[in-house]
Amino acid sequence: QVQLVESGGGLVQPGGSLRLSCAASGSMFSITTMGWYRQAPGKERELVAIITSGGSTDYKDSLKGRFTISRDNAKNTVYLQMNNLNPEDTAVYYCHFRNSYGRNYWGKGTLVTVSS
């Protein structure tokens, strides 16, 4: 079992930045990918960024250059640095891990609101 706890969300003005954190606990040895998804009001959940156990990263095309995913293996923590935020980035952001057996783990989410 893997437990995920997100933090770092909040209210930010357009053009501002936030860094989300996802602290993981439990059995990590079979985890293959770690990532962030988001779900805006009235919309489906979408992939934001992923990072593999090998360190490869991928992003939603429209977010490349503004968002950066990283991890600290010693702390079992994954981060999402978000810069130049705009109101369209308002959403609940979820941490997601997947293991080599295809099992998915989700955090409860952290709300990011971009508004003046």
Chimera marker file (.cmm) of the C-alpha trace (Angstrom):
<marker_set name="trace">
<marker id="1" x="0.000" y="0.000" z="0.000" r="1" g="1" b="0" radius="0.5"/>
<marker id="2" x="1.067" y="3.546" z="-0.720" r="1" g="1" b="0" radius="0.5"/>
<marker id="3" x="-0.398" y="6.628" z="0.924" r="1" g="1" b="0" radius="0.5"/>
<marker id="4" x="-0.105" y="10.021" z="-0.744" r="1" g="1" b="0" radius="0.5"/>
<marker id="5" x="-0.627" y="13.401" z="0.882" r="1" g="1" b="0" radius="0.5"/>
<marker id="6" x="-0.581" y="16.580" z="-1.155" r="1" g="1" b="0" radius="0.5"/>
<marker id="7" x="0.143" y="20.046" z="0.162" r="1" g="1" b="0" radius="0.5"/>
<marker id="8" x="0.984" y="23.496" z="-1.099" r="1" g="1" b="0" radius="0.5"/>
<marker id="9" x="-2.240" y="24.520" z="-2.744" r="1" g="1" b="0" radius="0.5"/>
<marker id="10" x="-3.938" y="27.824" z="-2.116" r="1" g="1" b="0" radius="0.5"/>
<marker id="11" x="-4.972" y="31.130" z="-3.581" r="1" g="1" b="0" radius="0.5"/>
<marker id="12" x="-2.513" y="32.882" z="-5.869" r="1" g="1" b="0" radius="0.5"/>
<marker id="13" x="-2.779" y="35.880" z="-8.139" r="1" g="1" b="0" radius="0.5"/>
<marker id="14" x="-2.389" y="35.556" z="-11.902" r="1" g="1" b="0" radius="0.5"/>
<marker id="15" x="1.283" y="35.471" z="-12.789" r="1" g="1" b="0" radius="0.5"/>
<marker id="16" x="2.217" y="34.009" z="-9.439" r="1" g="1" b="0" radius="0.5"/>
<marker id="17" x="3.841" y="30.713" z="-8.536" r="1" g="1" b="0" radius="0.5"/>
<marker id="18" x="3.124" y="27.764" z="-6.279" r="1" g="1" b="0" radius="0.5"/>
<marker id="19" x="4.971" y="24.583" z="-5.438" r="1" g="1" b="0" radius="0.5"/>
<marker id="20" x="2.925" y="21.520" z="-4.670" r="1" g="1" b="0" radius="0.5"/>
<marker id="21" x="4.322" y="18.636" z="-2.673" r="1" g="1" b="0" radius="0.5"/>
<marker id="22" x="3.249" y="15.020" z="-2.518" r="1" g="1" b="0" radius="0.5"/>
<marker id="23" x="4.585" y="13.040" z="0.416" r="1" g="1" b="0" radius="0.5"/>
<marker id="24" x="4.435" y="9.291" z="-0.045" r="1" g="1" b="0" radius="0.5"/>
<marker id="25" x="4.565" y="6.570" z="2.550" r="1" g="1" b="0" radius="0.5"/>
<marker id="26" x="4.306" y="2.822" z="2.441" r="1" g="1" b="0" radius="0.5"/>
<marker id="27" x="5.783" y="0.317" z="0.017" r="1" g="1" b="0" radius="0.5"/>
<marker id="28" x="7.645" y="2.242" z="-2.642" r="1" g="1" b="0" radius="0.5"/>
<marker id="29" x="9.868" y="-0.424" z="-4.183" r="1" g="1" b="0" radius="0.5"/>
<marker id="30" x="7.593" y="-1.242" z="-7.134" r="1" g="1" b="0" radius="0.5"/>
<marker id="31" x="6.567" y="2.295" z="-8.012" r="1" g="1" b="0" radius="0.5"/>
<marker id="32" x="7.254" y="3.036" z="-11.687" r="1" g="1" b="0" radius="0.5"/>
<marker id="33" x="5.670" y="6.418" z="-12.307" r="1" g="1" b="0" radius="0.5"/>
<marker id="34" x="4.736" y="9.389" z="-10.160" r="1" g="1" b="0" radius="0.5"/>
<marker id="35" x="2.750" y="12.317" z="-11.332" r="1" g="1" b="0" radius="0.5"/>
<marker id="36" x="0.235" y="15.067" z="-11.011" r="1" g="1" b="0" radius="0.5"/>
<marker id="37" x="-3.254" y="15.318" z="-12.452" r="1" g="1" b="0" radius="0.5"/>
<marker id="38" x="-5.773" y="18.094" z="-12.109" r="1" g="1" b="0" radius="0.5"/>
<marker id="39" x="-9.507" y="18.490" z="-12.349" r="1" g="1" b="0" radius="0.5"/>
<marker id="40" x="-11.094" y="21.843" z="-12.975" r="1" g="1" b="0" radius="0.5"/>
<marker id="41" x="-14.752" y="22.507" z="-12.124" r="1" g="1" b="0" radius="0.5"/>
<marker id="42" x="-16.990" y="20.827" z="-14.656" r="1" g="1" b="0" radius="0.5"/>
<marker id="43" x="-14.108" y="19.171" z="-16.472" r="1" g="1" b="0" radius="0.5"/>
<marker id="44" x="-12.535" y="15.749" z="-16.554" r="1" g="1" b="0" radius="0.5"/>
<marker id="45" x="-9.353" y="14.945" z="-14.695" r="1" g="1" b="0" radius="0.5"/>
<marker id="46" x="-6.305" y="15.466" z="-16.880" r="1" g="1" b="0" radius="0.5"/>
<marker id="47" x="-2.641" y="14.634" z="-16.759" r="1" g="1" b="0" radius="0.5"/>
<marker id="48" x="-0.363" y="17.503" z="-15.791" r="1" g="1" b="0" radius="0.5"/>
<marker id="49" x="3.062" y="15.889" z="-15.488" r="1" g="1" b="0" radius="0.5"/>
<marker id="50" x="4.730" y="12.577" z="-14.752" r="1" g="1" b="0" radius="0.5"/>
<marker id="51" x="8.171" y="11.437" z="-13.717" r="1" g="1" b="0" radius="0.5"/>
<marker id="52" x="9.347" y="7.859" z="-13.991" r="1" g="1" b="0" radius="0.5"/>
<marker id="53" x="11.496" y="5.867" z="-11.626" r="1" g="1" b="0" radius="0.5"/>
<marker id="54" x="14.295" y="6.434" z="-14.114" r="1" g="1" b="0" radius="0.5"/>
<marker id="55" x="13.870" y="10.196" z="-13.965" r="1" g="1" b="0" radius="0.5"/>
<marker id="56" x="12.213" y="10.780" z="-17.326" r="1" g="1" b="0" radius="0.5"/>
<marker id="57" x="9.544" y="13.458" z="-17.358" r="1" g="1" b="0" radius="0.5"/>
<marker id="58" x="6.577" y="14.311" z="-19.510" r="1" g="1" b="0" radius="0.5"/>
<marker id="59" x="4.062" y="17.132" z="-19.450" r="1" g="1" b="0" radius="0.5"/>
<marker id="60" x="0.744" y="18.195" z="-20.856" r="1" g="1" b="0" radius="0.5"/>
<marker id="61" x="1.847" y="20.056" z="-23.959" r="1" g="1" b="0" radius="0.5"/>
<marker id="62" x="0.254" y="23.360" z="-23.023" r="1" g="1" b="0" radius="0.5"/>
<marker id="63" x="2.037" y="23.388" z="-19.651" r="1" g="1" b="0" radius="0.5"/>
<marker id="64" x="5.556" y="22.808" z="-20.896" r="1" g="1" b="0" radius="0.5"/>
<marker id="65" x="7.808" y="25.643" z="-19.840" r="1" g="1" b="0" radius="0.5"/>
<marker id="66" x="5.603" y="26.744" z="-16.944" r="1" g="1" b="0" radius="0.5"/>
<marker id="67" x="5.351" y="23.594" z="-14.828" r="1" g="1" b="0" radius="0.5"/>
<marker id="68" x="8.210" y="21.434" z="-13.590" r="1" g="1" b="0" radius="0.5"/>
<marker id="69" x="7.943" y="18.069" z="-11.876" r="1" g="1" b="0" radius="0.5"/>
<marker id="70" x="10.730" y="16.808" z="-9.656" r="1" g="1" b="0" radius="0.5"/>
<marker id="71" x="11.274" y="14.337" z="-6.866" r="1" g="1" b="0" radius="0.5"/>
<marker id="72" x="13.348" y="13.793" z="-3.763" r="1" g="1" b="0" radius="0.5"/>
<marker id="73" x="13.853" y="10.059" z="-3.368" r="1" g="1" b="0" radius="0.5"/>
<marker id="74" x="15.289" y="10.420" z="0.116" r="1" g="1" b="0" radius="0.5"/>
<marker id="75" x="12.103" y="12.130" z="1.268" r="1" g="1" b="0" radius="0.5"/>
<marker id="76" x="9.713" y="10.056" z="-0.899" r="1" g="1" b="0" radius="0.5"/>
<marker id="77" x="8.318" y="13.332" z="-2.124" r="1" g="1" b="0" radius="0.5"/>
<marker id="78" x="7.298" y="14.561" z="-5.549" r="1" g="1" b="0" radius="0.5"/>
<marker id="79" x="6.994" y="18.248" z="-6.331" r="1" g="1" b="0" radius="0.5"/>
<marker id="80" x="5.226" y="20.320" z="-8.933" r="1" g="1" b="0" radius="0.5"/>
<marker id="81" x="6.596" y="23.819" z="-9.440" r="1" g="1" b="0" radius="0.5"/>
<marker id="82" x="4.006" y="25.986" z="-11.183" r="1" g="1" b="0" radius="0.5"/>
<marker id="83" x="4.980" y="29.368" z="-12.570" r="1" g="1" b="0" radius="0.5"/>
<marker id="84" x="3.134" y="32.166" z="-14.330" r="1" g="1" b="0" radius="0.5"/>
<marker id="85" x="-0.192" y="30.796" z="-13.198" r="1" g="1" b="0" radius="0.5"/>
<marker id="86" x="-3.399" y="31.895" z="-14.860" r="1" g="1" b="0" radius="0.5"/>
<marker id="87" x="-7.072" y="31.418" z="-13.964" r="1" g="1" b="0" radius="0.5"/>
<marker id="88" x="-7.302" y="28.412" z="-16.303" r="1" g="1" b="0" radius="0.5"/>
<marker id="89" x="-4.919" y="26.591" z="-13.947" r="1" g="1" b="0" radius="0.5"/>
<marker id="90" x="-7.540" y="26.682" z="-11.197" r="1" g="1" b="0" radius="0.5"/>
<marker id="91" x="-8.272" y="23.090" z="-10.249" r="1" g="1" b="0" radius="0.5"/>
<marker id="92" x="-7.866" y="20.405" z="-7.654" r="1" g="1" b="0" radius="0.5"/>
<marker id="93" x="-4.429" y="18.886" z="-8.148" r="1" g="1" b="0" radius="0.5"/>
<marker id="94" x="-4.006" y="15.198" z="-7.404" r="1" g="1" b="0" radius="0.5"/>
<marker id="95" x="-0.863" y="13.220" z="-6.821" r="1" g="1" b="0" radius="0.5"/>
<marker id="96" x="-0.753" y="9.840" z="-8.551" r="1" g="1" b="0" radius="0.5"/>
<marker id="97" x="1.590" y="6.882" z="-8.274" r="1" g="1" b="0" radius="0.5"/>
<marker id="98" x="1.522" y="3.676" z="-10.287" r="1" g="1" b="0" radius="0.5"/>
<marker id="99" x="3.382" y="0.479" z="-9.537" r="1" g="1" b="0" radius="0.5"/>
<marker id="100" x="4.777" y="-2.194" z="-11.813" r="1" g="1" b="0" radius="0.5"/>
<marker id="101" x="1.607" y="-4.283" z="-11.383" r="1" g="1" b="0" radius="0.5"/>
<marker id="102" x="-0.535" y="-1.478" z="-12.771" r="1" g="1" b="0" radius="0.5"/>
<marker id="103" x="-2.018" y="-0.474" z="-9.448" r="1" g="1" b="0" radius="0.5"/>
<marker id="104" x="-2.855" y="3.187" z="-9.088" r="1" g="1" b="0" radius="0.5"/>
<marker id="105" x="-2.661" y="5.273" z="-5.944" r="1" g="1" b="0" radius="0.5"/>
<marker id="106" x="-4.230" y="8.703" z="-5.532" r="1" g="1" b="0" radius="0.5"/>
<marker id="107" x="-3.989" y="11.449" z="-3.005" r="1" g="1" b="0" radius="0.5"/>
<marker id="108" x="-7.045" y="13.387" z="-1.868" r="1" g="1" b="0" radius="0.5"/>
<marker id="109" x="-6.022" y="16.479" z="-3.791" r="1" g="1" b="0" radius="0.5"/>
<marker id="110" x="-5.085" y="20.056" z="-3.051" r="1" g="1" b="0" radius="0.5"/>
<marker id="111" x="-7.004" y="23.037" z="-4.389" r="1" g="1" b="0" radius="0.5"/>
<marker id="112" x="-5.225" y="25.674" z="-6.439" r="1" g="1" b="0" radius="0.5"/>
<marker id="113" x="-7.157" y="28.848" z="-7.119" r="1" g="1" b="0" radius="0.5"/>
<marker id="114" x="-5.730" y="31.499" z="-9.416" r="1" g="1" b="0" radius="0.5"/>
<marker id="115" x="-7.618" y="34.742" z="-9.038" r="1" g="1" b="0" radius="0.5"/>
<marker id="116" x="-7.084" y="38.432" z="-8.511" r="1" g="1" b="0" radius="0.5"/>
<link id1="1" id2="2" r="1" g="1" b="0" radius="0.2"/>
<link id1="2" id2="3" r="1" g="1" b="0" radius="0.2"/>
<link id1="3" id2="4" r="1" g="1" b="0" radius="0.2"/>
<link id1="4" id2="5" r="1" g="1" b="0" radius="0.2"/>
<link id1="5" id2="6" r="1" g="1" b="0" radius="0.2"/>
<link id1="6" id2="7" r="1" g="1" b="0" radius="0.2"/>
<link id1="7" id2="8" r="1" g="1" b="0" radius="0.2"/>
<link id1="8" id2="9" r="1" g="1" b="0" radius="0.2"/>
<link id1="9" id2="10" r="1" g="1" b="0" radius="0.2"/>
<link id1="10" id2="11" r="1" g="1" b="0" radius="0.2"/>
<link id1="11" id2="12" r="1" g="1" b="0" radius="0.2"/>
<link id1="12" id2="13" r="1" g="1" b="0" radius="0.2"/>
<link id1="13" id2="14" r="1" g="1" b="0" radius="0.2"/>
<link id1="14" id2="15" r="1" g="1" b="0" radius="0.2"/>
<link id1="15" id2="16" r="1" g="1" b="0" radius="0.2"/>
<link id1="16" id2="17" r="1" g="1" b="0" radius="0.2"/>
<link id1="17" id2="18" r="1" g="1" b="0" radius="0.2"/>
<link id1="18" id2="19" r="1" g="1" b="0" radius="0.2"/>
<link id1="19" id2="20" r="1" g="1" b="0" radius="0.2"/>
<link id1="20" id2="21" r="1" g="1" b="0" radius="0.2"/>
<link id1="21" id2="22" r="1" g="1" b="0" radius="0.2"/>
<link id1="22" id2="23" r="1" g="1" b="0" radius="0.2"/>
<link id1="23" id2="24" r="1" g="1" b="0" radius="0.2"/>
<link id1="24" id2="25" r="1" g="1" b="0" radius="0.2"/>
<link id1="25" id2="26" r="1" g="1" b="0" radius="0.2"/>
<link id1="26" id2="27" r="1" g="1" b="0" radius="0.2"/>
<link id1="27" id2="28" r="1" g="1" b="0" radius="0.2"/>
<link id1="28" id2="29" r="1" g="1" b="0" radius="0.2"/>
<link id1="29" id2="30" r="1" g="1" b="0" radius="0.2"/>
<link id1="30" id2="31" r="1" g="1" b="0" radius="0.2"/>
<link id1="31" id2="32" r="1" g="1" b="0" radius="0.2"/>
<link id1="32" id2="33" r="1" g="1" b="0" radius="0.2"/>
<link id1="33" id2="34" r="1" g="1" b="0" radius="0.2"/>
<link id1="34" id2="35" r="1" g="1" b="0" radius="0.2"/>
<link id1="35" id2="36" r="1" g="1" b="0" radius="0.2"/>
<link id1="36" id2="37" r="1" g="1" b="0" radius="0.2"/>
<link id1="37" id2="38" r="1" g="1" b="0" radius="0.2"/>
<link id1="38" id2="39" r="1" g="1" b="0" radius="0.2"/>
<link id1="39" id2="40" r="1" g="1" b="0" radius="0.2"/>
<link id1="40" id2="41" r="1" g="1" b="0" radius="0.2"/>
<link id1="41" id2="42" r="1" g="1" b="0" radius="0.2"/>
<link id1="42" id2="43" r="1" g="1" b="0" radius="0.2"/>
<link id1="43" id2="44" r="1" g="1" b="0" radius="0.2"/>
<link id1="44" id2="45" r="1" g="1" b="0" radius="0.2"/>
<link id1="45" id2="46" r="1" g="1" b="0" radius="0.2"/>
<link id1="46" id2="47" r="1" g="1" b="0" radius="0.2"/>
<link id1="47" id2="48" r="1" g="1" b="0" radius="0.2"/>
<link id1="48" id2="49" r="1" g="1" b="0" radius="0.2"/>
<link id1="49" id2="50" r="1" g="1" b="0" radius="0.2"/>
<link id1="50" id2="51" r="1" g="1" b="0" radius="0.2"/>
<link id1="51" id2="52" r="1" g="1" b="0" radius="0.2"/>
<link id1="52" id2="53" r="1" g="1" b="0" radius="0.2"/>
<link id1="53" id2="54" r="1" g="1" b="0" radius="0.2"/>
<link id1="54" id2="55" r="1" g="1" b="0" radius="0.2"/>
<link id1="55" id2="56" r="1" g="1" b="0" radius="0.2"/>
<link id1="56" id2="57" r="1" g="1" b="0" radius="0.2"/>
<link id1="57" id2="58" r="1" g="1" b="0" radius="0.2"/>
<link id1="58" id2="59" r="1" g="1" b="0" radius="0.2"/>
<link id1="59" id2="60" r="1" g="1" b="0" radius="0.2"/>
<link id1="60" id2="61" r="1" g="1" b="0" radius="0.2"/>
<link id1="61" id2="62" r="1" g="1" b="0" radius="0.2"/>
<link id1="62" id2="63" r="1" g="1" b="0" radius="0.2"/>
<link id1="63" id2="64" r="1" g="1" b="0" radius="0.2"/>
<link id1="64" id2="65" r="1" g="1" b="0" radius="0.2"/>
<link id1="65" id2="66" r="1" g="1" b="0" radius="0.2"/>
<link id1="66" id2="67" r="1" g="1" b="0" radius="0.2"/>
<link id1="67" id2="68" r="1" g="1" b="0" radius="0.2"/>
<link id1="68" id2="69" r="1" g="1" b="0" radius="0.2"/>
<link id1="69" id2="70" r="1" g="1" b="0" radius="0.2"/>
<link id1="70" id2="71" r="1" g="1" b="0" radius="0.2"/>
<link id1="71" id2="72" r="1" g="1" b="0" radius="0.2"/>
<link id1="72" id2="73" r="1" g="1" b="0" radius="0.2"/>
<link id1="73" id2="74" r="1" g="1" b="0" radius="0.2"/>
<link id1="74" id2="75" r="1" g="1" b="0" radius="0.2"/>
<link id1="75" id2="76" r="1" g="1" b="0" radius="0.2"/>
<link id1="76" id2="77" r="1" g="1" b="0" radius="0.2"/>
<link id1="77" id2="78" r="1" g="1" b="0" radius="0.2"/>
<link id1="78" id2="79" r="1" g="1" b="0" radius="0.2"/>
<link id1="79" id2="80" r="1" g="1" b="0" radius="0.2"/>
<link id1="80" id2="81" r="1" g="1" b="0" radius="0.2"/>
<link id1="81" id2="82" r="1" g="1" b="0" radius="0.2"/>
<link id1="82" id2="83" r="1" g="1" b="0" radius="0.2"/>
<link id1="83" id2="84" r="1" g="1" b="0" radius="0.2"/>
<link id1="84" id2="85" r="1" g="1" b="0" radius="0.2"/>
<link id1="85" id2="86" r="1" g="1" b="0" radius="0.2"/>
<link id1="86" id2="87" r="1" g="1" b="0" radius="0.2"/>
<link id1="87" id2="88" r="1" g="1" b="0" radius="0.2"/>
<link id1="88" id2="89" r="1" g="1" b="0" radius="0.2"/>
<link id1="89" id2="90" r="1" g="1" b="0" radius="0.2"/>
<link id1="90" id2="91" r="1" g="1" b="0" radius="0.2"/>
<link id1="91" id2="92" r="1" g="1" b="0" radius="0.2"/>
<link id1="92" id2="93" r="1" g="1" b="0" radius="0.2"/>
<link id1="93" id2="94" r="1" g="1" b="0" radius="0.2"/>
<link id1="94" id2="95" r="1" g="1" b="0" radius="0.2"/>
<link id1="95" id2="96" r="1" g="1" b="0" radius="0.2"/>
<link id1="96" id2="97" r="1" g="1" b="0" radius="0.2"/>
<link id1="97" id2="98" r="1" g="1" b="0" radius="0.2"/>
<link id1="98" id2="99" r="1" g="1" b="0" radius="0.2"/>
<link id1="99" id2="100" r="1" g="1" b="0" radius="0.2"/>
<link id1="100" id2="101" r="1" g="1" b="0" radius="0.2"/>
<link id1="101" id2="102" r="1" g="1" b="0" radius="0.2"/>
<link id1="102" id2="103" r="1" g="1" b="0" radius="0.2"/>
<link id1="103" id2="104" r="1" g="1" b="0" radius="0.2"/>
<link id1="104" id2="105" r="1" g="1" b="0" radius="0.2"/>
<link id1="105" id2="106" r="1" g="1" b="0" radius="0.2"/>
<link id1="106" id2="107" r="1" g="1" b="0" radius="0.2"/>
<link id1="107" id2="108" r="1" g="1" b="0" radius="0.2"/>
<link id1="108" id2="109" r="1" g="1" b="0" radius="0.2"/>
<link id1="109" id2="110" r="1" g="1" b="0" radius="0.2"/>
<link id1="110" id2="111" r="1" g="1" b="0" radius="0.2"/>
<link id1="111" id2="112" r="1" g="1" b="0" radius="0.2"/>
<link id1="112" id2="113" r="1" g="1" b="0" radius="0.2"/>
<link id1="113" id2="114" r="1" g="1" b="0" radius="0.2"/>
<link id1="114" id2="115" r="1" g="1" b="0" radius="0.2"/>
<link id1="115" id2="116" r="1" g="1" b="0" radius="0.2"/>
</marker_set>
